[in-house]
Amino acid sequence: LAGLSCLLTGFVIPVPIWVLFIAWASFFAAGGGRDGAARSLVMLLLGVASATATMLAITALGGSTWAVAGCVVFGAGILVFITRDGLLSFTPAGFFGFASVVGTLAATGTAITAPVNVSHPVVLVLGALVLGTAFGLASEWLGGLLTREPALAGADS
């Protein structure tokens, strides 16, 4: 599946493979299964929202080191503050989503204020996070199939 994800992102869906792998790992770190997928994806997406708002605020404030520090404290603080039970219980995923946005902005050299289209870094990150979560679910399912004990012929079940 890792090779397939590389081919898919290289030829079909051009999202950052490293962001896909972050979401895939986050799925397992959140416990896997439907619950882990939901908890991970919700917090990943909230991390994207927090990073996007933080980067817009930094830009609006001129981008000084003080603006960066203050805005990041606020953006990260929100991710910690919203932590609750259930869907909002996997705080690390919020920071994975946040870092994915900032890293993709830096890697592409694109400003957060660039026109939003399918190649905007935030859109790319959103696609990669959803795709990575899907690969997490697929790999868990495939792993279960590959490790299942074969049924014995004629055995009573």
N, CA, C and O atoms as a GROMACS GRO file, in nm:
protein
  628
    1LEU      N    1   0.082  -0.121   0.000
    1LEU     CA    2   0.000   0.000   0.000
    1LEU      C    3   0.086   0.126   0.000
    1LEU      O    4   0.047   0.227  -0.059
    2ALA      N    5   0.202   0.122   0.065
    2ALA     CA    6   0.290   0.239   0.066
    2ALA      C    7   0.335   0.271  -0.076
    2ALA      O    8   0.337   0.387  -0.117
    3GLY      N    9   0.372   0.167  -0.153
    3GLY     CA   10   0.412   0.187  -0.292
    3GLY      C   11   0.297   0.240  -0.375
    3GLY      O   12   0.314   0.330  -0.458
    4LEU      N   13   0.178   0.184  -0.353
    4LEU     CA   14   0.059   0.231  -0.424
    4LEU      C   15   0.031   0.378  -0.393
    4LEU      O   16  -0.004   0.455  -0.482
    5SER      N   17   0.047   0.416  -0.267
    5SER     CA   18   0.022   0.556  -0.231
    5SER      C   19   0.123   0.649  -0.300
    5SER      O   20   0.088   0.760  -0.338
    6CYS      N   21   0.246   0.603  -0.314
    6CYS     CA   22   0.346   0.684  -0.386
    6CYS      C   23   0.310   0.700  -0.533
    6CYS      O   24   0.320   0.810  -0.588
    7LEU      N   25   0.268   0.592  -0.595
    7LEU     CA   26   0.226   0.600  -0.736
    7LEU      C   27   0.102   0.687  -0.751
    7LEU      O   28   0.094   0.767  -0.844
    8LEU      N   29   0.006   0.672  -0.661
    8LEU     CA   30  -0.117   0.749  -0.667
    8LEU      C   31  -0.089   0.899  -0.654
    8LEU      O   32  -0.143   0.980  -0.730
    9THR      N   33  -0.004   0.936  -0.558
    9THR     CA   34   0.025   1.078  -0.540
    9THR      C   35   0.122   1.131  -0.646
    9THR      O   36   0.127   1.251  -0.672
   10GLY      N   37   0.198   1.042  -0.706
   10GLY     CA   38   0.291   1.084  -0.810
   10GLY      C   39   0.227   1.102  -0.946
   10GLY      O   40   0.272   1.184  -1.026
   11PHE      N   41   0.122   1.026  -0.974
   11PHE     CA   42   0.063   1.028  -1.108
   11PHE      C   43  -0.084   1.066  -1.115
   11PHE      O   44  -0.129   1.114  -1.219
   12VAL      N   45  -0.160   1.047  -1.008
   12VAL     CA   46  -0.304   1.066  -1.018
   12VAL      C   47  -0.355   1.182  -0.931
   12VAL      O   48  -0.422   1.272  -0.980
   13ILE      N   49  -0.322   1.178  -0.803
   13ILE     CA   50  -0.369   1.279  -0.708
   13ILE      C   51  -0.246   1.347  -0.650
   13ILE      O   52  -0.187   1.295  -0.555
   14PRO      N   53  -0.206   1.461  -0.703
   14PRO     CA   54  -0.078   1.523  -0.663
   14PRO      C   55  -0.082   1.595  -0.529
   14PRO      O   56  -0.073   1.718  -0.522
   15VAL      N   57  -0.097   1.517  -0.423
   15VAL     CA   58  -0.090   1.573  -0.288
   15VAL      C   59   0.044   1.534  -0.227
   15VAL      O   60   0.106   1.437  -0.272
   16PRO      N   61   0.089   1.606  -0.125
   16PRO     CA   62   0.218   1.573  -0.063
   16PRO      C   63   0.216   1.436   0.005
   16PRO      O   64   0.137   1.412   0.096
   17ILE      N   65   0.301   1.347  -0.041
   17ILE     CA   66   0.304   1.211   0.012
   17ILE      C   67   0.336   1.211   0.161
   17ILE      O   68   0.285   1.128   0.236
   18TRP      N   69   0.422   1.302   0.203
   18TRP     CA   70   0.458   1.304   0.345
   18TRP      C   71   0.339   1.340   0.432
   18TRP      O   72   0.330   1.293   0.545
   19VAL      N   73   0.248   1.423   0.383
   19VAL     CA   74   0.127   1.456   0.459
   19VAL      C   75   0.035   1.334   0.463
   19VAL      O   76  -0.027   1.307   0.566
   20LEU      N   77   0.025   1.262   0.352
   20LEU     CA   78  -0.053   1.138   0.350
   20LEU      C   79   0.001   1.042   0.456
   20LEU      O   80  -0.077   0.982   0.530
   21PHE      N   81   0.133   1.026   0.464
   21PHE     CA   82   0.192   0.935   0.563
   21PHE      C   83   0.168   0.983   0.706
   21PHE      O   84   0.152   0.901   0.797
   22ILE      N   85   0.167   1.113   0.727
   22ILE     CA   86   0.136   1.166   0.861
   22ILE      C   87  -0.006   1.126   0.902
   22ILE      O   88  -0.028   1.082   1.014
   23ALA      N   89  -0.101   1.141   0.811
   23ALA     CA   90  -0.240   1.104   0.841
   23ALA      C   91  -0.252   0.954   0.863
   23ALA      O   92  -0.327   0.910   0.950
   24TRP      N   93  -0.180   0.878   0.785
   24TRP     CA   94  -0.182   0.732   0.797
   24TRP      C   95  -0.130   0.690   0.935
   24TRP      O   96  -0.190   0.607   1.002
   25ALA      N   97  -0.018   0.748   0.975
   25ALA     CA   98   0.038   0.718   1.108
   25ALA      C   99  -0.054   0.767   1.219
   25ALA      O  100  -0.069   0.701   1.321
   26SER      N  101  -0.116   0.883   1.199
   26SER     CA  102  -0.207   0.938   1.298
   26SER      C  103  -0.326   0.845   1.320
   26SER      O  104  -0.372   0.828   1.433
   27PHE      N  105  -0.375   0.786   1.212
   27PHE     CA  106  -0.484   0.688   1.222
   27PHE      C  107  -0.449   0.578   1.321
   27PHE      O  108  -0.529   0.545   1.409
   28PHE      N  109  -0.331   0.521   1.307
   28PHE     CA  110  -0.290   0.412   1.396
   28PHE      C  111  -0.260   0.464   1.537
   28PHE      O  112  -0.292   0.397   1.635
   29ALA      N  113  -0.199   0.581   1.547
   29ALA     CA  114  -0.169   0.637   1.679
   29ALA      C  115  -0.297   0.667   1.757
   29ALA      O  116  -0.298   0.662   1.880
   30ALA      N  117  -0.405   0.698   1.685
   30ALA     CA  118  -0.534   0.725   1.750
   30ALA      C  119  -0.610   0.597   1.784
   30ALA      O  120  -0.721   0.604   1.836
   31GLY      N  121  -0.551   0.482   1.755
   31GLY     CA  122  -0.612   0.356   1.792
   31GLY      C  123  -0.669   0.275   1.678
   31GLY      O  124  -0.715   0.163   1.700
   32GLY      N  125  -0.668   0.330   1.557
   32GLY     CA  126  -0.719   0.256   1.442
   32GLY      C  127  -0.868   0.237   1.444
   32GLY      O  128  -0.937   0.290   1.531
   33GLY      N  129  -0.918   0.161   1.350
   33GLY     CA  130  -1.061   0.135   1.340
   33GLY      C  131  -1.138   0.261   1.303
   33GLY      O  132  -1.080   0.366   1.277
   34ARG      N  133  -1.269   0.248   1.302
   34ARG     CA  134  -1.354   0.364   1.268
   34ARG      C  135  -1.339   0.476   1.370
   34ARG      O  136  -1.334   0.593   1.333
   35ASP      N  137  -1.331   0.440   1.497
   35ASP     CA  138  -1.318   0.542   1.601
   35ASP      C  139  -1.186   0.616   1.588
   35ASP      O  140  -1.183   0.739   1.595
   36GLY      N  141  -1.077   0.544   1.568
   36GLY     CA  142  -0.947   0.608   1.551
   36GLY      C  143  -0.943   0.696   1.427
   36GLY      O  144  -0.886   0.805   1.428
   37ALA      N  145  -1.005   0.647   1.319
   37ALA     CA  146  -1.010   0.726   1.196
   37ALA      C  147  -1.086   0.856   1.219
   37ALA      O  148  -1.042   0.963   1.177
   38ALA      N  149  -1.199   0.848   1.286
   38ALA     CA  150  -1.280   0.967   1.312
   38ALA      C  151  -1.207   1.064   1.404
   38ALA      O  152  -1.201   1.184   1.376
   39ARG      N  153  -1.152   1.012   1.514
   39ARG     CA  154  -1.082   1.100   1.610
   39ARG      C  155  -0.960   1.166   1.545
   39ARG      O  156  -0.936   1.284   1.565
   40SER      N  157  -0.886   1.089   1.468
   40SER     CA  158  -0.768   1.142   1.401
   40SER      C  159  -0.809   1.247   1.297
   40SER      O  160  -0.756   1.358   1.297
   41LEU      N  161  -0.901   1.212   1.209
   41LEU     CA  162  -0.937   1.302   1.099
   41LEU      C  163  -0.998   1.433   1.148
   41LEU      O  164  -0.967   1.540   1.096
   42VAL      N  165  -1.085   1.424   1.248
   42VAL     CA  166  -1.145   1.547   1.301
   42VAL      C  167  -1.037   1.642   1.354
   42VAL      O  168  -1.038   1.761   1.324
   43MET      N  169  -0.946   1.588   1.432
   43MET     CA  170  -0.841   1.673   1.488
   43MET      C  171  -0.740   1.718   1.382
   43MET      O  172  -0.690   1.830   1.389
   44LEU      N  173  -0.711   1.633   1.283
   44LEU     CA  174  -0.625   1.676   1.172
   44LEU      C  175  -0.687   1.797   1.102
   44LEU      O  176  -0.618   1.895   1.074
   45LEU      N  177  -0.816   1.789   1.076
   45LEU     CA  178  -0.885   1.898   1.006
   45LEU      C  179  -0.892   2.025   1.092
   45LEU      O  180  -0.880   2.136   1.041
   46LEU      N  181  -0.912   2.007   1.222
   46LEU     CA  182  -0.910   2.124   1.310
   46LEU      C  183  -0.770   2.185   1.315
   46LEU      O  184  -0.756   2.307   1.327
   47GLY      N  185  -0.668   2.102   1.306
   47GLY     CA  186  -0.531   2.153   1.299
   47GLY      C  187  -0.509   2.234   1.172
   47GLY      O  188  -0.442   2.337   1.176
   48VAL      N  189  -0.565   2.189   1.061
   48VAL     CA  190  -0.556   2.264   0.936
   48VAL      C  191  -0.626   2.400   0.950
   48VAL      O  192  -0.575   2.502   0.907
   49ALA      N  193  -0.744   2.398   1.012
   49ALA     CA  194  -0.818   2.523   1.032
   49ALA      C  195  -0.739   2.619   1.121
   49ALA      O  196  -0.730   2.739   1.092
   50SER      N  197  -0.682   2.566   1.229
   50SER     CA  198  -0.604   2.650   1.320
   50SER      C  199  -0.481   2.706   1.251
   50SER      O  200  -0.449   2.824   1.266
   51ALA      N  201  -0.411   2.624   1.175
   51ALA     CA  202  -0.291   2.670   1.104
   51ALA      C  203  -0.326   2.775   0.999
   51ALA      O  204  -0.255   2.874   0.982
   52THR      N  205  -0.436   2.753   0.928
   52THR     CA  206  -0.477   2.848   0.825
   52THR      C  207  -0.508   2.984   0.888
   52THR      O  208  -0.462   3.087   0.840
   53ALA      N  209  -0.586   2.983   0.995
   53ALA     CA  210  -0.618   3.109   1.064
   53ALA      C  211  -0.492   3.173   1.122
   53ALA      O  212  -0.476   3.294   1.116
   54THR      N  213  -0.404   3.092   1.177
   54THR     CA  214  -0.279   3.143   1.234
   54THR      C  215  -0.193   3.207   1.126
   54THR      O  216  -0.140   3.316   1.146
   55MET      N  217  -0.179   3.141   1.013
   55MET     CA  218  -0.097   3.195   0.904
   55MET      C  219  -0.158   3.323   0.846
   55MET      O  220  -0.085   3.416   0.810
   56LEU      N  221  -0.289   3.327   0.836
   56LEU     CA  222  -0.355   3.450   0.790
   56LEU      C  223  -0.331   3.565   0.888
   56LEU      O  224  -0.306   3.678   0.847
   57ALA      N  225  -0.339   3.536   1.019
   57ALA     CA  226  -0.315   3.639   1.121
   57ALA      C  227  -0.170   3.686   1.116
   57ALA      O  228  -0.144   3.806   1.125
   58ILE      N  229  -0.077   3.595   1.102
   58ILE     CA  230   0.065   3.631   1.093
   58ILE      C  231   0.086   3.724   0.973
   58ILE      O  232   0.156   3.825   0.984
   59THR      N  233   0.027   3.690   0.860
   59THR     CA  234   0.040   3.773   0.740
   59THR      C  235  -0.021   3.910   0.764
   59THR      O  236   0.039   4.012   0.728
   60ALA      N  237  -0.140   3.914   0.823
   60ALA     CA  238  -0.208   4.042   0.850
   60ALA      C  239  -0.128   4.130   0.945
   60ALA      O  240  -0.134   4.253   0.937
   61LEU      N  241  -0.053   4.067   1.036
   61LEU     CA  242   0.026   4.143   1.134
   61LEU      C  243   0.168   4.174   1.086
   61LEU      O  244   0.248   4.228   1.162
   62GLY      N  245   0.198   4.141   0.962
   62GLY     CA  246   0.327   4.178   0.904
   62GLY      C  247   0.435   4.072   0.907
   62GLY      O  248   0.540   4.091   0.847
   63GLY      N  249   0.412   3.961   0.974
   63GLY     CA  250   0.507   3.851   0.969
   63GLY      C  251   0.631   3.863   1.055
   63GLY      O  252   0.726   3.788   1.035
   64SER      N  253   0.634   3.955   1.150
   64SER     CA  254   0.751   3.968   1.237
   64SER      C  255   0.763   3.846   1.327
   64SER      O  256   0.669   3.768   1.342
   65THR      N  257   0.879   3.830   1.386
   65THR     CA  258   0.899   3.718   1.480
   65THR      C  259   0.801   3.726   1.595
   65THR      O  260   0.751   3.623   1.640
   66TRP      N  261   0.773   3.846   1.644
   66TRP     CA  262   0.676   3.863   1.753
   66TRP      C  263   0.536   3.821   1.709
   66TRP      O  264   0.463   3.757   1.784
   67ALA      N  265   0.499   3.858   1.585
   67ALA     CA  266   0.368   3.819   1.533
   67ALA      C  267   0.358   3.667   1.520
   67ALA      O  268   0.256   3.607   1.556
   68VAL      N  269   0.464   3.606   1.469
   68VAL     CA  270   0.466   3.460   1.455
   68VAL      C  271   0.450   3.395   1.592
   68VAL      O  272   0.366   3.307   1.611
   69ALA      N  273   0.531   3.438   1.688
   69ALA     CA  274   0.528   3.377   1.822
   69ALA      C  275   0.390   3.393   1.886
   69ALA      O  276   0.334   3.296   1.938
   70GLY      N  277   0.336   3.512   1.882
   70GLY     CA  278   0.206   3.536   1.944
   70GLY      C  279   0.094   3.459   1.877
   70GLY      O  280   0.008   3.401   1.944
   71CYS      N  281   0.093   3.457   1.746
   71CYS     CA  282  -0.013   3.388   1.673
   71CYS      C  283  -0.004   3.236   1.690
   71CYS      O  284  -0.106   3.168   1.702
   72VAL      N  285   0.119   3.184   1.692
   72VAL     CA  286   0.135   3.040   1.710
   72VAL      C  287   0.092   2.998   1.850
   72VAL      O  288   0.030   2.893   1.867
   73VAL      N  289   0.123   3.078   1.950
   73VAL     CA  290   0.077   3.048   2.086
   73VAL      C  291  -0.076   3.040   2.088
   73VAL      O  292  -0.133   2.949   2.147
   74PHE      N  293  -0.139   3.134   2.024
   74PHE     CA  294  -0.285   3.137   2.020
   74PHE      C  295  -0.340   3.018   1.942
   74PHE      O  296  -0.430   2.949   1.989
   75GLY      N  297  -0.286   2.993   1.822
   75GLY     CA  298  -0.333   2.883   1.737
   75GLY      C  299  -0.313   2.748   1.802
   75GLY      O  300  -0.402   2.663   1.798
   76ALA      N  301  -0.196   2.728   1.863
   76ALA     CA  302  -0.169   2.601   1.932
   76ALA      C  303  -0.254   2.590   2.058
   76ALA      O  304  -0.301   2.481   2.092
   77GLY      N  305  -0.272   2.700   2.126
   77GLY     CA  306  -0.353   2.701   2.248
   77GLY      C  307  -0.496   2.658   2.221
   77GLY      O  308  -0.557   2.588   2.302
   78ILE      N  309  -0.549   2.699   2.109
   78ILE     CA  310  -0.686   2.659   2.072
   78ILE      C  311  -0.693   2.507   2.056
   78ILE      O  312  -0.789   2.444   2.099
   79LEU      N  313  -0.590   2.449   1.994
   79LEU     CA  314  -0.591   2.303   1.975
   79LEU      C  315  -0.590   2.229   2.108
   79LEU      O  316  -0.652   2.124   2.121
   80VAL      N  317  -0.520   2.283   2.205
   80VAL     CA  318  -0.517   2.221   2.338
   80VAL      C  319  -0.649   2.247   2.410
   80VAL      O  320  -0.704   2.157   2.474
   81PHE      N  321  -0.700   2.368   2.401
   81PHE     CA  322  -0.821   2.407   2.470
   81PHE      C  323  -0.944   2.326   2.427
   81PHE      O  324  -1.029   2.294   2.509
   82ILE      N  325  -0.951   2.292   2.298
   82ILE     CA  326  -1.070   2.221   2.248
   82ILE      C  327  -1.069   2.072   2.279
   82ILE      O  328  -1.167   2.002   2.255
   83THR      N  329  -0.957   2.022   2.333
   83THR     CA  330  -0.947   1.879   2.362
   83THR      C  331  -1.056   1.838   2.460
   83THR      O  332  -1.070   1.896   2.568
   84ARG      N  333  -1.130   1.739   2.422
   84ARG     CA  334  -1.238   1.683   2.503
   84ARG      C  335  -1.237   1.533   2.485
   84ARG      O  336  -1.141   1.476   2.432
   85ASP      N  337  -1.342   1.469   2.528
   85ASP     CA  338  -1.359   1.326   2.504
   85ASP      C  339  -1.410   1.307   2.362
   85ASP      O  340  -1.444   1.402   2.293
   86GLY      N  341  -1.414   1.182   2.321
   86GLY     CA  342  -1.473   1.149   2.192
   86GLY      C  343  -1.391   1.199   2.074
   86GLY      O  344  -1.270   1.181   2.070
   87LEU      N  345  -1.458   1.261   1.979
   87LEU     CA  346  -1.392   1.304   1.856
   87LEU      C  347  -1.281   1.405   1.878
   87LEU      O  348  -1.190   1.414   1.795
   88LEU      N  349  -1.285   1.479   1.986
   88LEU     CA  350  -1.184   1.581   2.011
   88LEU      C  351  -1.078   1.535   2.111
   88LEU      O  352  -1.016   1.617   2.179
   89SER      N  353  -1.059   1.404   2.121
   89SER     CA  354  -0.971   1.352   2.225
   89SER      C  355  -0.828   1.322   2.180
   89SER      O  356  -0.745   1.287   2.264
   90PHE      N  357  -0.796   1.334   2.052
   90PHE     CA  358  -0.662   1.300   2.006
   90PHE      C  359  -0.587   1.427   1.966
   90PHE      O  360  -0.570   1.456   1.847
   91THR      N  361  -0.543   1.500   2.065
   91THR     CA  362  -0.476   1.630   2.046
   91THR      C  363  -0.357   1.624   1.951
   91THR      O  364  -0.342   1.716   1.871
   92PRO      N  365  -0.271   1.522   1.955
   92PRO     CA  366  -0.155   1.523   1.865
   92PRO      C  367  -0.193   1.542   1.717
   92PRO      O  368  -0.120   1.607   1.643
   93ALA      N  369  -0.306   1.487   1.675
   93ALA     CA  370  -0.346   1.501   1.535
   93ALA      C  371  -0.369   1.647   1.498
   93ALA      O  372  -0.344   1.686   1.385
   94GLY      N  373  -0.416   1.727   1.592
   94GLY     CA  374  -0.432   1.870   1.565
   94GLY      C  375  -0.299   1.933   1.528
   94GLY      O  376  -0.292   2.016   1.437
   95PHE      N  377  -0.194   1.894   1.599
   95PHE     CA  378  -0.061   1.948   1.571
   95PHE      C  379  -0.002   1.889   1.443
   95PHE      O  380   0.075   1.955   1.374
   96PHE      N  381  -0.039   1.764   1.411
   96PHE     CA  382   0.005   1.706   1.284
   96PHE      C  383  -0.056   1.784   1.167
   96PHE      O  384   0.013   1.815   1.070
   97GLY      N  385  -0.185   1.816   1.178
   97GLY     CA  386  -0.251   1.894   1.073
   97GLY      C  387  -0.194   2.034   1.062
   97GLY      O  388  -0.173   2.084   0.952
   98PHE      N  389  -0.169   2.096   1.178
   98PHE     CA  390  -0.111   2.231   1.182
   98PHE      C  391   0.024   2.230   1.111
   98PHE      O  392   0.049   2.311   1.022
   99ALA      N  393   0.112   2.138   1.151
   99ALA     CA  394   0.246   2.130   1.094
   99ALA      C  395   0.242   2.097   0.945
   99ALA      O  396   0.327   2.143   0.868
  100SER      N  397   0.145   2.017   0.903
  100SER     CA  398   0.133   1.982   0.762
  100SER      C  399   0.104   2.105   0.676
  100SER      O  400   0.157   2.118   0.566
  101VAL      N  401   0.021   2.193   0.726
  101VAL     CA  402  -0.009   2.316   0.652
  101VAL      C  403   0.115   2.404   0.644
  101VAL      O  404   0.153   2.449   0.536
  102VAL      N  405   0.177   2.428   0.757
  102VAL     CA  406   0.294   2.517   0.760
  102VAL      C  407   0.406   2.458   0.673
  102VAL      O  408   0.470   2.531   0.597
  103GLY      N  409   0.429   2.328   0.685
  103GLY     CA  410   0.533   2.264   0.605
  103GLY      C  411   0.504   2.269   0.456
  103GLY      O  412   0.596   2.291   0.376
  104THR      N  413   0.379   2.248   0.418
  104THR     CA  414   0.344   2.251   0.276
  104THR      C  415   0.351   2.392   0.220
  104THR      O  416   0.391   2.411   0.105
  105LEU      N  417   0.314   2.491   0.300
  105LEU     CA  418   0.332   2.629   0.256
  105LEU      C  419   0.479   2.657   0.230
  105LEU      O  420   0.515   2.715   0.127
  106ALA      N  421   0.564   2.617   0.323
  106ALA     CA  422   0.708   2.639   0.308
  106ALA      C  423   0.765   2.561   0.190
  106ALA      O  424   0.844   2.614   0.113
  107ALA      N  425   0.725   2.436   0.176
  107ALA     CA  426   0.778   2.352   0.068
  107ALA      C  427   0.740   2.401  -0.070
  107ALA      O  428   0.817   2.389  -0.165
  108THR      N  429   0.620   2.458  -0.081
  108THR     CA  430   0.574   2.506  -0.212
  108THR      C  431   0.610   2.652  -0.237
  108THR      O  432   0.602   2.699  -0.350
  109GLY      N  433   0.650   2.723  -0.131
  109GLY     CA  434   0.679   2.866  -0.146
  109GLY      C  435   0.555   2.948  -0.178
  109GLY      O  436   0.565   3.057  -0.233
  110THR      N  437   0.440   2.895  -0.141
  110THR     CA  438   0.313   2.962  -0.169
  110THR      C  439   0.267   3.038  -0.046
  110THR      O  440   0.277   2.987   0.066
  111ALA      N  441   0.216   3.158  -0.066
  111ALA     CA  442   0.163   3.237   0.045
  111ALA      C  443   0.024   3.185   0.082
  111ALA      O  444  -0.050   3.137  -0.003
  112ILE      N  445  -0.008   3.195   0.208
  112ILE     CA  446  -0.140   3.153   0.256
  112ILE      C  447  -0.251   3.233   0.186
  112ILE      O  448  -0.364   3.185   0.173
  113THR      N  449  -0.218   3.354   0.142
  113THR     CA  450  -0.316   3.442   0.078
  113THR      C  451  -0.328   3.419  -0.073
  113THR      O  452  -0.401   3.491  -0.140
  114ALA      N  453  -0.258   3.320  -0.126
  114ALA     CA  454  -0.269   3.289  -0.270
  114ALA      C  455  -0.412   3.249  -0.302
  114ALA      O  456  -0.483   3.198  -0.215
  115PRO      N  457  -0.455   3.271  -0.425
  115PRO     CA  458  -0.591   3.230  -0.462
  115PRO      C  459  -0.613   3.081  -0.434
  115PRO      O  460  -0.527   2.998  -0.462
  116VAL      N  461  -0.729   3.052  -0.379
  116VAL     CA  462  -0.760   2.912  -0.345
  116VAL      C  463  -0.805   2.840  -0.472
  116VAL      O  464  -0.901   2.879  -0.538
  117ASN      N  465  -0.731   2.732  -0.503
  117ASN     CA  466  -0.765   2.644  -0.613
  117ASN      C  467  -0.715   2.505  -0.576
  117ASN      O  468  -0.670   2.484  -0.464
  118VAL      N  469  -0.721   2.410  -0.668
  118VAL     CA  470  -0.684   2.273  -0.635
  118VAL      C  471  -0.536   2.257  -0.602
  118VAL      O  472  -0.498   2.155  -0.544
  119SER      N  473  -0.452   2.353  -0.637
  119SER     CA  474  -0.310   2.342  -0.605
  119SER      C  475  -0.269   2.429  -0.485
  119SER      O  476  -0.150   2.438  -0.453
  120HIS      N  477  -0.365   2.492  -0.419
  120HIS     CA  478  -0.333   2.571  -0.300
  120HIS      C  479  -0.287   2.473  -0.191
  120HIS      O  480  -0.347   2.366  -0.175
  121PRO      N  481  -0.182   2.508  -0.116
  121PRO     CA  482  -0.130   2.417  -0.014
  121PRO      C  483  -0.234   2.366   0.086
  121PRO      O  484  -0.228   2.249   0.125
  122VAL      N  485  -0.326   2.448   0.128
  122VAL     CA  486  -0.427   2.402   0.224
  122VAL      C  487  -0.518   2.297   0.160
  122VAL      O  488  -0.554   2.199   0.225
  123VAL      N  489  -0.554   2.317   0.035
  123VAL     CA  490  -0.637   2.219  -0.036
  123VAL      C  491  -0.560   2.088  -0.053
  123VAL      O  492  -0.616   1.980  -0.036
  124LEU      N  493  -0.431   2.099  -0.088
  124LEU     CA  494  -0.347   1.979  -0.102
  124LEU      C  495  -0.338   1.902   0.030
  124LEU      O  496  -0.348   1.780   0.032
  125VAL      N  497  -0.320   1.976   0.139
  125VAL     CA  498  -0.311   1.912   0.271
  125VAL      C  499  -0.442   1.843   0.306
  125VAL      O  500  -0.442   1.729   0.354
  126LEU      N  501  -0.553   1.909   0.284
  126LEU     CA  502  -0.683   1.847   0.313
  126LEU      C  503  -0.701   1.717   0.237
  126LEU      O  504  -0.744   1.616   0.294
  127GLY      N  505  -0.668   1.718   0.109
  127GLY     CA  506  -0.678   1.596   0.028
  127GLY      C  507  -0.587   1.487   0.079
  127GLY      O  508  -0.627   1.370   0.086
  128ALA      N  509  -0.464   1.523   0.114
  128ALA     CA  510  -0.367   1.424   0.162
  128ALA      C  511  -0.410   1.365   0.296
  128ALA      O  512  -0.390   1.246   0.319
  129LEU      N  513  -0.468   1.445   0.383
  129LEU     CA  514  -0.511   1.395   0.513
  129LEU      C  515  -0.626   1.296   0.500
  129LEU      O  516  -0.629   1.193   0.567
  130VAL      N  517  -0.720   1.328   0.414
  130VAL     CA  518  -0.833   1.236   0.392
  130VAL      C  519  -0.782   1.107   0.326
  130VAL      O  520  -0.820   0.997   0.366
  131LEU      N  521  -0.697   1.122   0.226
  131LEU     CA  522  -0.642   1.005   0.158
  131LEU      C  523  -0.557   0.920   0.252
  131LEU      O  524  -0.564   0.797   0.248
  132GLY      N  525  -0.477   0.983   0.336
  132GLY     CA  526  -0.395   0.910   0.432
  132GLY      C  527  -0.479   0.832   0.532
  132GLY      O  528  -0.444   0.720   0.570
  133THR      N  529  -0.588   0.892   0.575
  133THR     CA  530  -0.679   0.822   0.666
  133THR      C  531  -0.740   0.701   0.597
  133THR      O  532  -0.756   0.595   0.657
  134ALA      N  533  -0.776   0.718   0.470
  134ALA     CA  534  -0.830   0.606   0.393
  134ALA      C  535  -0.726   0.494   0.378
  134ALA      O  536  -0.760   0.376   0.387
  135PHE      N  537  -0.600   0.531   0.357
  135PHE     CA  538  -0.495   0.430   0.349
  135PHE      C  539  -0.476   0.361   0.484
  135PHE      O  540  -0.446   0.242   0.489
  136GLY      N  541  -0.494   0.433   0.593
  136GLY     CA  542  -0.487   0.370   0.725
  136GLY      C  543  -0.595   0.264   0.740
  136GLY      O  544  -0.567   0.153   0.785
  137LEU      N  545  -0.717   0.300   0.704
  137LEU     CA  546  -0.828   0.204   0.711
  137LEU      C  547  -0.801   0.083   0.621
  137LEU      O  548  -0.823  -0.032   0.660
  138ALA      N  549  -0.754   0.111   0.499
  138ALA     CA  550  -0.727   0.002   0.404
  138ALA      C  551  -0.615  -0.089   0.454
  138ALA      O  552  -0.624  -0.211   0.441
  139SER      N  553  -0.512  -0.032   0.511
  139SER     CA  554  -0.400  -0.115   0.557
  139SER      C  555  -0.440  -0.198   0.679
  139SER      O  556  -0.394  -0.311   0.695
  140GLU      N  557  -0.524  -0.143   0.764
  140GLU     CA  558  -0.573  -0.220   0.878
  140GLU      C  559  -0.658  -0.338   0.830
  140GLU      O  560  -0.645  -0.449   0.880
  141TRP      N  561  -0.745  -0.312   0.734
  141TRP     CA  562  -0.830  -0.416   0.678
  141TRP      C  563  -0.746  -0.523   0.609
  141TRP      O  564  -0.766  -0.643   0.631
  142LEU      N  565  -0.651  -0.480   0.525
  142LEU     CA  566  -0.566  -0.574   0.454
  142LEU      C  567  -0.479  -0.654   0.551
  142LEU      O  568  -0.461  -0.774   0.533
  143GLY      N  569  -0.427  -0.587   0.652
  143GLY     CA  570  -0.348  -0.658   0.753
  143GLY      C  571  -0.429  -0.765   0.823
  143GLY      O  572  -0.378  -0.873   0.853
  144GLY      N  573  -0.555  -0.736   0.850
  144GLY     CA  574  -0.644  -0.834   0.911
  144GLY      C  575  -0.666  -0.954   0.821
  144GLY      O  576  -0.668  -1.068   0.867
  145LEU      N  577  -0.681  -0.927   0.692
  145LEU     CA  578  -0.699  -1.037   0.597
  145LEU      C  579  -0.575  -1.125   0.589
  145LEU      O  580  -0.584  -1.248   0.583
  146LEU      N  581  -0.459  -1.062   0.587
  146LEU     CA  582  -0.334  -1.136   0.571
  146LEU      C  583  -0.295  -1.214   0.695
  146LEU      O  584  -0.219  -1.311   0.685
  147THR      N  585  -0.345  -1.175   0.811
  147THR     CA  586  -0.306  -1.244   0.935
  147THR      C  587  -0.416  -1.335   0.988
  147THR      O  588  -0.399  -1.396   1.094
  148ARG      N  589  -0.526  -1.345   0.918
  148ARG     CA  590  -0.636  -1.430   0.962
  148ARG      C  591  -0.594  -1.577   0.951
  148ARG      O  592  -0.529  -1.619   0.856
  149GLU      N  593  -0.633  -1.652   1.052
  149GLU     CA  594  -0.606  -1.796   1.052
  149GLU      C  595  -0.691  -1.861   0.944
  149GLU      O  596  -0.811  -1.835   0.936
  150PRO      N  597  -0.631  -1.946   0.863
  150PRO     CA  598  -0.711  -2.015   0.761
  150PRO      C  599  -0.807  -2.115   0.827
  150PRO      O  600  -0.774  -2.178   0.928
  151ALA      N  601  -0.924  -2.128   0.769
  151ALA     CA  602  -1.022  -2.225   0.821
  151ALA      C  603  -0.976  -2.364   0.783
  151ALA      O  604  -0.932  -2.387   0.670
  152LEU      N  605  -0.986  -2.457   0.875
  152LEU     CA  606  -0.948  -2.595   0.848
  152LEU      C  607  -1.062  -2.665   0.776
  152LEU      O  608  -1.178  -2.650   0.812
  153ALA      N  609  -1.029  -2.740   0.674
  153ALA     CA  610  -1.130  -2.813   0.597
  153ALA      C  611  -1.198  -2.916   0.686
  153ALA      O  612  -1.131  -2.997   0.750
  154GLY      N  613  -1.328  -2.911   0.689
  154GLY     CA  614  -1.406  -3.008   0.763
  154GLY      C  615  -1.414  -2.982   0.913
  154GLY      O  616  -1.475  -3.060   0.985
  155ALA      N  617  -1.352  -2.875   0.960
  155ALA     CA  618  -1.356  -2.846   1.104
  155ALA      C  619  -1.491  -2.785   1.141
  155ALA      O  620  -1.550  -2.709   1.064
  156ASP      N  621  -1.538  -2.820   1.260
  156ASP     CA  622  -1.662  -2.761   1.309
  156ASP      C  623  -1.636  -2.618   1.354
  156ASP      O  624  -1.534  -2.590   1.418
  157SER      N  625  -1.726  -2.528   1.322
  157SER     CA  626  -1.707  -2.390   1.363
  157SER      C  627  -1.799  -2.356   1.474
  157SER      O  628  -1.798  -2.242   1.523
   0.00000   0.00000   0.00000
